[in-house]
């Protein structure tokens, strides 16, 4: 029982660490004046090298799950980059984080992991929290940008589901393939945009984005998604946008407003509560199984 609980707890902690590292993107990107596709190309190129060195001997099975996760991840990154240019940042994040509901629907069929009551309550609380969090910034942007953001939520959900399908294997290879593909596609777009100015600062930022913000985050994701359900994993990942005001505060001393604090608090409460309830549910299930085993007659 203790092993199962500690495994699940470690998975939740890893997903939280992944979300924390993902949230660094905005801070780092503000430090560089490259166009988005040049940034995406450089970041994914560095991330691909980092993951290749981390894995050492990648095993490419080209299974449906491995290829599916790679394609879904690459599409998510490219769509989200476009959405951030074509609509407001708030719209892009809000629409992308419809992902938990998509994961619940897709995962119930593809993974046979049906969301529990605490997850559905968590979905509602997270949705309300996100609206509060970005209240005042919602609206505007183009229809195409909003559609791209919504589509990125679907592809993000597919990425999580396909990664979870590899819980008995190594999901990292999918992310390695995804970054190779993203770097290639982004490079193609970047060729038609102004060339980025190469400087020590720019290269340092790209290195940090590739190694820390996305490379190390992927390692945490691959570790965590093998230990928690897809639904619980995506719920924990929703805390990503909550760290953004923290980084803004450190950089500009700008204090988050009351709505942002209320929305952020609601999201954190929903994620923590759903995680605790899920762990306790697993503990009760394990206790029941152990009791049943001890009470059953043994045969020789």
MIVO-581919 format. One record per residue (C-alpha): z, x, y; residue in one letter. Coordinates in nm, 3 decimals, always signed. Layout:
<nodes>
+---------+---------+---------+------+
:       w :       u :       v : pase :
+---------+---------+---------+------+
:       Z :       X :       Y :    a :
...
+---------+---------+---------+------+
</nodes>
This chain:
<nodes>
+---------+---------+---------+------+
:       w :       u :       v : pase :
+---------+---------+---------+------+
:  +0.000 :  +0.000 :  +0.000 :    x :
:  +0.101 :  +0.273 :  +0.244 :    x :
:  -0.223 :  +0.460 :  +0.180 :    x :
:  -0.435 :  +0.154 :  +0.254 :    x :
:  -0.241 :  +0.076 :  +0.574 :    x :
:  -0.255 :  +0.435 :  +0.699 :    x :
:  -0.628 :  +0.447 :  +0.620 :    x :
:  -0.690 :  +0.132 :  +0.824 :    x :
:  -0.468 :  +0.255 :  +1.107 :    x :
:  -0.655 :  +0.586 :  +1.114 :    x :
:  -0.983 :  +0.395 :  +1.130 :    x :
:  -0.865 :  +0.187 :  +1.427 :    x :
:  -0.743 :  +0.500 :  +1.607 :    x :
:  -1.078 :  +0.673 :  +1.545 :    x :
:  -1.271 :  +0.376 :  +1.685 :    x :
:  -1.046 :  +0.379 :  +1.994 :    x :
:  -1.111 :  +0.753 :  +2.039 :    x :
:  -1.485 :  +0.684 :  +2.006 :    x :
:  -1.468 :  +0.415 :  +2.277 :    x :
:  -1.270 :  +0.650 :  +2.501 :    x :
:  -1.535 :  +0.921 :  +2.473 :    x :
:  -1.820 :  +0.673 :  +2.522 :    x :
:  -1.659 :  +0.569 :  +2.852 :    x :
:  -1.709 :  +0.919 :  +2.993 :    x :
:  -2.083 :  +0.856 :  +3.032 :    x :
:  -2.063 :  +0.702 :  +3.378 :    x :
:  -1.844 :  +0.981 :  +3.513 :    x :
:  -2.068 :  +1.259 :  +3.381 :    x :
:  -2.393 :  +1.088 :  +3.481 :    x :
:  -2.271 :  +1.059 :  +3.841 :    x :
:  -2.248 :  +1.440 :  +3.848 :    x :
:  -2.619 :  +1.491 :  +3.782 :    x :
:  -2.925 :  +1.375 :  +3.978 :    x :
:  -3.173 :  +1.364 :  +3.688 :    x :
:  -3.368 :  +1.048 :  +3.608 :    x :
:  -3.217 :  +0.837 :  +3.325 :    x :
:  -3.477 :  +0.931 :  +3.065 :    x :
:  -3.435 :  +1.303 :  +3.131 :    x :
:  -3.060 :  +1.257 :  +3.088 :    x :
:  -3.111 :  +1.057 :  +2.768 :    x :
:  -3.348 :  +1.320 :  +2.630 :    x :
:  -3.118 :  +1.612 :  +2.713 :    x :
:  -2.804 :  +1.435 :  +2.590 :    x :
:  -2.956 :  +1.330 :  +2.259 :    x :
:  -3.115 :  +1.671 :  +2.204 :    x :
:  -2.776 :  +1.842 :  +2.247 :    x :
:  -2.607 :  +1.573 :  +2.036 :    x :
:  -2.861 :  +1.623 :  +1.757 :    x :
:  -2.793 :  +1.998 :  +1.748 :    x :
:  -2.416 :  +1.936 :  +1.756 :    x :
:  -2.432 :  +1.685 :  +1.469 :    x :
:  -2.661 :  +1.909 :  +1.264 :    x :
:  -2.409 :  +2.194 :  +1.297 :    x :
:  -2.119 :  +1.957 :  +1.223 :    x :
:  -2.277 :  +1.812 :  +0.908 :    x :
:  -2.417 :  +2.155 :  +0.804 :    x :
:  -2.617 :  +2.018 :  +0.512 :    x :
:  -2.738 :  +1.670 :  +0.611 :    x :
:  -2.844 :  +1.443 :  +0.328 :    x :
:  -3.135 :  +1.224 :  +0.427 :    x :
:  -3.170 :  +0.947 :  +0.171 :    x :
:  -3.390 :  +0.735 :  +0.401 :    x :
:  -3.218 :  +0.429 :  +0.261 :    x :
:  -3.243 :  +0.095 :  +0.437 :    x :
:  -2.895 :  +0.139 :  +0.584 :    x :
:  -2.958 :  +0.497 :  +0.701 :    x :
:  -3.291 :  +0.419 :  +0.866 :    x :
:  -3.167 :  +0.086 :  +1.000 :    x :
:  -2.867 :  +0.245 :  +1.171 :    x :
:  -3.085 :  +0.521 :  +1.318 :    x :
:  -3.340 :  +0.280 :  +1.462 :    x :
:  -3.075 :  +0.038 :  +1.591 :    x :
:  -2.884 :  +0.320 :  +1.762 :    x :
:  -3.195 :  +0.463 :  +1.927 :    x :
:  -3.306 :  +0.118 :  +2.047 :    x :
:  -2.955 :  +0.049 :  +2.184 :    x :
:  -2.946 :  +0.371 :  +2.385 :    x :
:  -3.294 :  +0.321 :  +2.530 :    x :
:  -3.243 :  -0.049 :  +2.610 :    x :
:  -2.909 :  +0.017 :  +2.776 :    x :
:  -3.061 :  +0.291 :  +2.993 :    x :
:  -3.336 :  +0.055 :  +3.104 :    x :
:  -3.091 :  -0.232 :  +3.160 :    x :
:  -2.876 :  -0.018 :  +3.387 :    x :
:  -3.181 :  +0.050 :  +3.603 :    x :
:  -3.317 :  -0.307 :  +3.604 :    x :
:  -2.996 :  -0.509 :  +3.642 :    x :
:  -2.639 :  -0.459 :  +3.762 :    x :
:  -2.405 :  -0.235 :  +3.562 :    x :
:  -2.169 :  -0.530 :  +3.518 :    x :
:  -2.445 :  -0.748 :  +3.374 :    x :
:  -2.555 :  -0.467 :  +3.142 :    x :
:  -2.206 :  -0.419 :  +2.998 :    x :
:  -2.121 :  -0.790 :  +2.978 :    x :
:  -2.443 :  -0.880 :  +2.802 :    x :
:  -2.424 :  -0.584 :  +2.564 :    x :
:  -2.073 :  -0.676 :  +2.460 :    x :
:  -2.185 :  -0.998 :  +2.308 :    x :
:  -2.207 :  -0.755 :  +2.015 :    x :
:  -1.875 :  -0.859 :  +1.850 :    x :
:  -2.005 :  -1.211 :  +1.790 :    x :
:  -2.336 :  -1.077 :  +1.658 :    x :
:  -2.148 :  -0.841 :  +1.425 :    x :
:  -1.939 :  -1.132 :  +1.297 :    x :
:  -2.250 :  -1.338 :  +1.220 :    x :
:  -2.463 :  -1.057 :  +1.073 :    x :
:  -2.172 :  -0.893 :  +0.892 :    x :
:  -2.070 :  -1.214 :  +0.718 :    x :
:  -2.410 :  -1.222 :  +0.548 :    x :
:  -2.498 :  -0.854 :  +0.513 :    x :
:  -2.152 :  -0.714 :  +0.439 :    x :
:  -1.968 :  -1.020 :  +0.305 :    x :
:  -1.696 :  -0.939 :  +0.563 :    x :
:  -1.604 :  -1.273 :  +0.713 :    x :
:  -1.412 :  -1.257 :  +1.043 :    x :
:  -1.056 :  -1.390 :  +1.026 :    x :
:  -0.875 :  -1.617 :  +1.271 :    x :
:  -0.738 :  -1.324 :  +1.473 :    x :
:  -1.092 :  -1.193 :  +1.521 :    x :
:  -1.227 :  -1.523 :  +1.655 :    x :
:  -0.933 :  -1.552 :  +1.894 :    x :
:  -0.998 :  -1.191 :  +1.993 :    x :
:  -1.365 :  -1.268 :  +2.067 :    x :
:  -1.269 :  -1.545 :  +2.309 :    x :
:  -1.002 :  -1.335 :  +2.480 :    x :
:  -1.240 :  -1.039 :  +2.514 :    x :
:  -1.513 :  -1.260 :  +2.664 :    x :
:  -1.271 :  -1.403 :  +2.922 :    x :
:  -1.133 :  -1.057 :  +2.993 :    x :
:  -1.476 :  -0.906 :  +3.051 :    x :
:  -1.569 :  -1.184 :  +3.294 :    x :
:  -1.243 :  -1.132 :  +3.485 :    x :
:  -1.291 :  -0.756 :  +3.472 :    x :
:  -1.632 :  -0.768 :  +3.638 :    x :
:  -1.576 :  -1.077 :  +3.852 :    x :
:  -1.760 :  -1.033 :  +4.180 :    x :
:  -2.012 :  -0.791 :  +4.031 :    x :
:  -2.175 :  -1.045 :  +3.799 :    x :
:  -2.517 :  -1.177 :  +3.894 :    x :
:  -2.825 :  -1.026 :  +4.048 :    x :
:  -3.061 :  -0.794 :  +3.870 :    x :
:  -3.391 :  -0.889 :  +3.713 :    x :
:  -3.443 :  -1.131 :  +3.427 :    x :
:  -3.612 :  -0.856 :  +3.227 :    x :
:  -3.314 :  -0.626 :  +3.285 :    x :
:  -3.069 :  -0.894 :  +3.173 :    x :
:  -3.278 :  -0.964 :  +2.864 :    x :
:  -3.285 :  -0.592 :  +2.784 :    x :
:  -2.905 :  -0.580 :  +2.814 :    x :
:  -2.867 :  -0.882 :  +2.584 :    x :
:  -3.109 :  -0.725 :  +2.335 :    x :
:  -2.906 :  -0.405 :  +2.342 :    x :
:  -2.606 :  -0.613 :  +2.230 :    x :
:  -2.800 :  -0.730 :  +1.924 :    x :
:  -2.922 :  -0.379 :  +1.839 :    x :
:  -2.568 :  -0.243 :  +1.894 :    x :
:  -2.435 :  -0.500 :  +1.647 :    x :
:  -2.702 :  -0.403 :  +1.393 :    x :
:  -2.606 :  -0.036 :  +1.440 :    x :
:  -2.241 :  -0.110 :  +1.357 :    x :
:  -2.336 :  -0.322 :  +1.054 :    x :
:  -2.578 :  -0.061 :  +0.916 :    x :
:  -2.319 :  +0.214 :  +0.971 :    x :
:  -2.059 :  +0.004 :  +0.785 :    x :
:  -2.306 :  -0.037 :  +0.497 :    x :
:  -2.269 :  +0.338 :  +0.445 :    x :
:  -1.890 :  +0.323 :  +0.401 :    x :
:  -1.920 :  +0.491 :  +0.061 :    x :
:  -2.154 :  +0.759 :  +0.194 :    x :
:  -2.206 :  +0.961 :  +0.512 :    x :
:  -2.310 :  +0.759 :  +0.819 :    x :
:  -2.347 :  +1.072 :  +1.034 :    x :
:  -2.701 :  +1.137 :  +0.916 :    x :
:  -2.807 :  +0.805 :  +1.068 :    x :
:  -2.678 :  +0.916 :  +1.408 :    x :
:  -2.851 :  +1.253 :  +1.372 :    x :
:  -3.182 :  +1.076 :  +1.308 :    x :
:  -3.111 :  +0.838 :  +1.597 :    x :
:  -3.064 :  +1.120 :  +1.847 :    x :
:  -3.377 :  +1.300 :  +1.732 :    x :
:  -3.574 :  +0.978 :  +1.780 :    x :
:  -3.410 :  +0.899 :  +2.115 :    x :
:  -3.476 :  +1.249 :  +2.247 :    x :
:  -3.843 :  +1.225 :  +2.148 :    x :
:  -3.898 :  +0.880 :  +2.302 :    x :
:  -3.703 :  +0.959 :  +2.619 :    x :
:  -3.901 :  +1.284 :  +2.658 :    x :
:  -4.223 :  +1.084 :  +2.645 :    x :
:  -4.102 :  +0.858 :  +2.929 :    x :
:  -3.962 :  +1.152 :  +3.127 :    x :
:  -4.306 :  +1.317 :  +3.136 :    x :
:  -4.423 :  +1.044 :  +3.376 :    x :
:  -4.122 :  +1.081 :  +3.607 :    x :
:  -4.025 :  +1.355 :  +3.856 :    x :
:  -3.921 :  +1.672 :  +3.677 :    x :
:  -3.543 :  +1.727 :  +3.675 :    x :
:  -3.398 :  +2.014 :  +3.876 :    x :
:  -3.251 :  +2.272 :  +3.640 :    x :
:  -2.917 :  +2.415 :  +3.750 :    x :
:  -2.603 :  +2.548 :  +3.585 :    x :
:  -2.417 :  +2.230 :  +3.680 :    x :
:  -2.687 :  +2.005 :  +3.537 :    x :
:  -2.699 :  +2.198 :  +3.210 :    x :
:  -2.318 :  +2.193 :  +3.186 :    x :
:  -2.313 :  +1.816 :  +3.234 :    x :
:  -2.587 :  +1.762 :  +2.975 :    x :
:  -2.394 :  +1.984 :  +2.736 :    x :
:  -2.075 :  +1.783 :  +2.793 :    x :
:  -2.263 :  +1.455 :  +2.746 :    x :
:  -2.423 :  +1.572 :  +2.424 :    x :
:  -2.123 :  +1.740 :  +2.264 :    x :
:  -1.823 :  +1.540 :  +2.389 :    x :
:  -1.937 :  +1.203 :  +2.523 :    x :
:  -2.180 :  +1.115 :  +2.244 :    x :
:  -2.164 :  +1.385 :  +1.974 :    x :
:  -1.789 :  +1.390 :  +1.911 :    x :
:  -1.776 :  +1.014 :  +1.969 :    x :
:  -2.023 :  +0.970 :  +1.683 :    x :
:  -1.799 :  +1.175 :  +1.453 :    x :
:  -1.507 :  +0.943 :  +1.534 :    x :
:  -1.729 :  +0.638 :  +1.483 :    x :
:  -1.851 :  +0.757 :  +1.144 :    x :
:  -1.491 :  +0.825 :  +1.036 :    x :
:  -1.354 :  +0.497 :  +1.169 :    x :
:  -1.624 :  +0.256 :  +1.051 :    x :
:  -1.564 :  +0.364 :  +0.690 :    x :
:  -1.200 :  +0.252 :  +0.717 :    x :
:  -1.215 :  -0.077 :  +0.908 :    x :
:  -1.438 :  -0.381 :  +0.885 :    x :
:  -1.741 :  -0.399 :  +1.112 :    x :
:  -1.581 :  -0.683 :  +1.311 :    x :
:  -1.255 :  -0.495 :  +1.371 :    x :
:  -1.449 :  -0.181 :  +1.461 :    x :
:  -1.660 :  -0.351 :  +1.727 :    x :
:  -1.355 :  -0.529 :  +1.870 :    x :
:  -1.179 :  -0.197 :  +1.923 :    x :
:  -1.496 :  -0.049 :  +2.076 :    x :
:  -1.485 :  -0.316 :  +2.348 :    x :
:  -1.214 :  -0.116 :  +2.526 :    x :
:  -1.488 :  +0.128 :  +2.634 :    x :
:  -1.561 :  -0.030 :  +2.974 :    x :
:  -1.190 :  -0.050 :  +3.054 :    x :
:  -1.171 :  +0.326 :  +3.095 :    x :
:  -1.440 :  +0.329 :  +3.364 :    x :
:  -1.206 :  +0.228 :  +3.650 :    x :
:  -0.968 :  +0.500 :  +3.534 :    x :
:  -1.237 :  +0.766 :  +3.574 :    x :
:  -1.341 :  +0.615 :  +3.907 :    x :
:  -0.977 :  +0.628 :  +4.020 :    x :
:  -0.951 :  +0.996 :  +3.926 :    x :
:  -1.276 :  +1.077 :  +4.104 :    x :
:  -1.238 :  +0.862 :  +4.418 :    x :
:  -0.876 :  +0.735 :  +4.418 :    x :
:  -1.020 :  +0.381 :  +4.425 :    x :
:  -0.762 :  +0.140 :  +4.281 :    x :
:  -0.886 :  -0.139 :  +4.049 :    x :
:  -0.848 :  -0.491 :  +4.186 :    x :
:  -0.620 :  -0.762 :  +4.051 :    x :
:  -0.899 :  -0.929 :  +3.853 :    x :
:  -0.997 :  -0.600 :  +3.689 :    x :
:  -0.636 :  -0.529 :  +3.593 :    x :
:  -0.589 :  -0.882 :  +3.456 :    x :
:  -0.915 :  -0.872 :  +3.261 :    x :
:  -0.844 :  -0.526 :  +3.128 :    x :
:  -0.495 :  -0.624 :  +3.023 :    x :
:  -0.627 :  -0.930 :  +2.840 :    x :
:  -0.886 :  -0.724 :  +2.652 :    x :
:  -0.636 :  -0.456 :  +2.551 :    x :
:  -0.389 :  -0.725 :  +2.439 :    x :
:  -0.659 :  -0.898 :  +2.233 :    x :
:  -0.771 :  -0.574 :  +2.065 :    x :
:  -0.416 :  -0.455 :  +1.994 :    x :
:  -0.302 :  -0.796 :  +1.866 :    x :
:  -0.603 :  -0.842 :  +1.637 :    x :
:  -0.558 :  -0.487 :  +1.502 :    x :
:  -0.187 :  -0.535 :  +1.430 :    x :
:  -0.242 :  -0.873 :  +1.264 :    x :
:  -0.524 :  -0.730 :  +1.049 :    x :
:  -0.310 :  -0.434 :  +0.938 :    x :
:  -0.017 :  -0.662 :  +0.855 :    x :
:  -0.247 :  -0.898 :  +0.667 :    x :
:  -0.370 :  -0.604 :  +0.460 :    x :
:  -0.010 :  -0.498 :  +0.397 :    x :
:  +0.083 :  -0.845 :  +0.271 :    x :
:  -0.227 :  -0.853 :  +0.053 :    x :
:  -0.143 :  -0.513 :  -0.095 :    x :
:  +0.220 :  -0.617 :  -0.155 :    x :
:  +0.104 :  -0.930 :  -0.335 :    x :
:  -0.131 :  -0.732 :  -0.555 :    x :
:  +0.141 :  -0.481 :  -0.644 :    x :
:  +0.389 :  -0.758 :  -0.722 :    x :
:  +0.133 :  -0.932 :  -0.940 :    x :
:  +0.060 :  -0.609 :  -1.125 :    x :
:  +0.429 :  -0.541 :  -1.187 :    x :
:  +0.488 :  -0.897 :  -1.305 :    x :
:  +0.198 :  -0.903 :  -1.549 :    x :
:  +0.259 :  -0.809 :  -1.912 :    x :
:  +0.143 :  -0.466 :  -2.015 :    x :
:  -0.056 :  -0.394 :  -2.326 :    x :
:  -0.058 :  -0.085 :  -2.539 :    x :
+---------+---------+---------+------+
</nodes>
